[in-house]
Amino acid sequence: MRKIYDAIIIGSGAAGYSAADWLHKEGITDIAVITENRLSGTSRNTGSDKQTYYKISMDGVSSDSAFAMANDICGSGSCDGIKAYKQAVNSAKCFLRLCDYGVNFPQDRFGGYPGYKTDHDSTSRATSVGPLTSKLMTEKLEDAVIKRNRTPVLDGMQVIGIAKSENSVEGVIVLNKKSGKPEAIAAKNIIVATGAPACIYESSVYPESQHGMTGVLIESGVRLCNFSQWQYGLSSTDFRWNVSGSFMQVIPRFVSVDENGNEDEFLRRYFDNDAELCSTVFLKGYQWPFSFDRLGGSSAVDVAVHEQILLGKKVFLDFTKNPESFSIDSLSDEAREYLSAMNITEETPVERLKKLNPKAIRLYADNGIDLYGEKLRIAVCAQHNNGGVYTDENYMSGIDGLYVIGEAAGSFGLTRPGGSALNDTQVGGLVCAKHISRSERKYSGSKALEAALAEAERLFSEFTVDETVDYSFIRTEMSGCASFIRDYEKCTALLEKILSLIEAYPKKHLSLSEYYYDRDMLVSAHALLNTIVTEMPETGSRGGAVFVRNGITVPENKEYRSFLTVTENGSVSYVKTPPVPCESRPFESYLNERKI
């Protein structure tokens, strides 16, 4: 008889290991983590100048509440208030667990955790352990899961299908990367923590080791929530990394270079004077993601960079020289006072960066880029999907026993405070583990898993290796028309092209693994394009994207901020956003209430 796990967790990042650890704490120990490559993924391989973790204020001074934090998470609209409240009210518990596991977030001498302001937030809830916060989180959680809890990790397993009986999960079909053959793994519950569909854009800051499995989830029958809502921002491209925070606060020079090597400080044409230019670049550190609401302010920098690239130029940050006519004294009050408070008065951006954040320079040096002597090539890149699979407040999809957490889930609205996604990885794992521990699901025992395995084995027997197959042009076209600037006519044409590719998808590729990767990419890209061309003519430009139709920017219809966009079988509907809960009851009424 095939072994049946109480739960399997797909993904070996911060969200996946969080769920595995919380399950163990709930006494659910017959579990396994499934991963293609334990050392791959976004959590372990990405970051920024000082990668942010967003939590409730714990500095001992600031006035804060879970209600206030949840409302800030929902601040720009189209966000589930109940889920945001759970992210807020459980943030301290999850954060302190990480501290106990050895993630050394900065503390003051009294034991408080000081913070700073992050993007899309005006408080000081943010904290960090440097450029590699999520990597350290993942490593410490992994130690707990593998070394202490002794949870097995099934490495080298690419999930290619989810088997279900009617509307209840039975397990997954995986491609064993060692044998090259499909296998079946049975489970009562499945927690998917595989991140966003990082595979659909060419201009991307996701590490190349991150792919996602959103296409597999879509083909299993899940609904999507806010799938059109992505976050894009300036990133280096030779080494994929966000150039946010201190990279902008030291005010580097932006230059484009044409095919003849001619340099152009192009930003000067987008601002009234050099002081405004430099002050806006500084502000970009706090306002790093592109935002339609900031199109007349800091997000004009993103547009300027993108326009230069469309002209066929390469765009760089130059930390070796100041922008022309740079002067600290002429900066805005906010920029000048910050640099003064930090005693940042050095002559060049790289020297100011050395003073403000030396780890940032060391990070690039470790990846073969010397900021003291060479320019840093950049582009506006996809960085985070605020949408994803539509889940309830317990992170369960519409399929019984199938949970989706982390960036694979549609947990955020039009924008989100920077670092809130890391908090969500930890809270999501806690919430779904609690729900699984109460549900006591029984295994259905039907033949759906065996039938799915038989289908995969048939494809395996019919598959042909063809080294000429290449779908990378889809990623290039997606970046051109469906990223932070979205062209309705081009998106519609690309949607039809991808649909025809899916319908005629051949049983041949470079390898069986690449066959499933590209199928997942095509299905995910099709779903995003369908959501764009169906939703955005009604909602207009909003969040992290400009929507253009017939060459004209469509303004936002702000009425839709009160709704979630739900996509199912190609159609879009709008669900009223649940408000942030605010209960006021006598204490005694809680004594016998069931906990989450």
Stockholm file with secondary structure:
# STOCKHOLM 1.0

chainA/1-596         MRKIYDAIIIGSGAAGYSAADWLHKEGITDIAVITENRLSGTSRNTGSDKQTYYKISMDGVSSDSAFAMANDICGSGSCDGIKAYKQAVNSAKCFLRLCDYGVNFPQDRFGGYPGYKTDHDSTSRATSVGPLTSKLMTEKLEDAVIKRNRTPVLDGMQVIGIAKSENSVEGVIVLNKKSGKPEAIAAKNIIVATGAPACIYESSVYPESQHGMTGVLIESGVRLCNFSQWQYGLSSTDFRWNVSGSFMQVIPRFVSVDENGNEDEFLRRYFDNDAELCSTVFLKGYQWPFSFDRLGGSSAVDVAVHEQILLGKKVFLDFTKNPESFSIDSLSDEAREYLSAMNITEETPVERLKKLNPKAIRLYADNGIDLYGEKLRIAVCAQHNNGGVYTDENYMSGIDGLYVIGEAAGSFGLTRPGGSALNDTQVGGLVCAKHISRSERKYSGSKALEAALAEAERLFSEFTVDETVDYSFIRTEMSGCASFIRDYEKCTALLEKILSLIEAYPKKHLSLSEYYYDRDMLVSAHALLNTIVTEMPETGSRGGAVFVRNGITVPENKEYRSFLTVTENGSVSYVKTPPVPCESRPFESYLNERKI
#=GR chainA/1-596 SS CCCEESEEEECCSHHHHHHHHHHHHTTCCSEEEECSCTTCSHHHHCCCTTCCEECSCBSSSSCCCHHHHHHHHTTTSSCCHHHHHHHHHTHHHHHHHHHHTTCCCCCCTTSCBCCBCCTTCSSCCEECSSTTHHHHHHHHHHIIIIIISCCCEECSEEEEEEEEETTEEEEEEEEETTTTEEEEEEESCEEECCCSCGGGCSSBCSCTTCCCCHHHHHHHTCCEESTTCEEEEEEETTTTEECCTHHHHTCCEEEEECTTCCEECGGGGGSSSHHHHHHHHHHHTTSCBCCGGGTTTTTHHHHHHHHHHHTTCEEEEESSSCCTTCCGGGSCHHHHHHHHHTTCCCSSHHHHHHHHCHHHHHHHHHTTCCTTTSCEEEEEEEEEESCEECCCTTSBCSSBTEEECGGGBCCCCSCCCTTHHHHHHHHHHHHHHHHHHHHCCCCCCCSHHHHHHHHHHHHHHHCEECTTCCCHHHHHHHHHHBSSEEEHHHHHHHHHHHHHHHHTCCSEESCHHHHHHHHHHHHHHHHHHHHHHHHHHHHCSBTTBEEEETTEECCCCGGGGGEEEEEETTEEEEEECCCCCCCCCCGGGGTTCCCC
#=GC SS_cons         CCCEESEEEECCSHHHHHHHHHHHHTTCCSEEEECSCTTCSHHHHCCCTTCCEECSCBSSSSCCCHHHHHHHHTTTSSCCHHHHHHHHHTHHHHHHHHHHTTCCCCCCTTSCBCCBCCTTCSSCCEECSSTTHHHHHHHHHHIIIIIISCCCEECSEEEEEEEEETTEEEEEEEEETTTTEEEEEEESCEEECCCSCGGGCSSBCSCTTCCCCHHHHHHHTCCEESTTCEEEEEEETTTTEECCTHHHHTCCEEEEECTTCCEECGGGGGSSSHHHHHHHHHHHTTSCBCCGGGTTTTTHHHHHHHHHHHTTCEEEEESSSCCTTCCGGGSCHHHHHHHHHTTCCCSSHHHHHHHHCHHHHHHHHHTTCCTTTSCEEEEEEEEEESCEECCCTTSBCSSBTEEECGGGBCCCCSCCCTTHHHHHHHHHHHHHHHHHHHHCCCCCCCSHHHHHHHHHHHHHHHCEECTTCCCHHHHHHHHHHBSSEEEHHHHHHHHHHHHHHHHTCCSEESCHHHHHHHHHHHHHHHHHHHHHHHHHHHHCSBTTBEEEETTEECCCCGGGGGEEEEEETTEEEEEECCCCCCCCCCGGGGTTCCCC
//
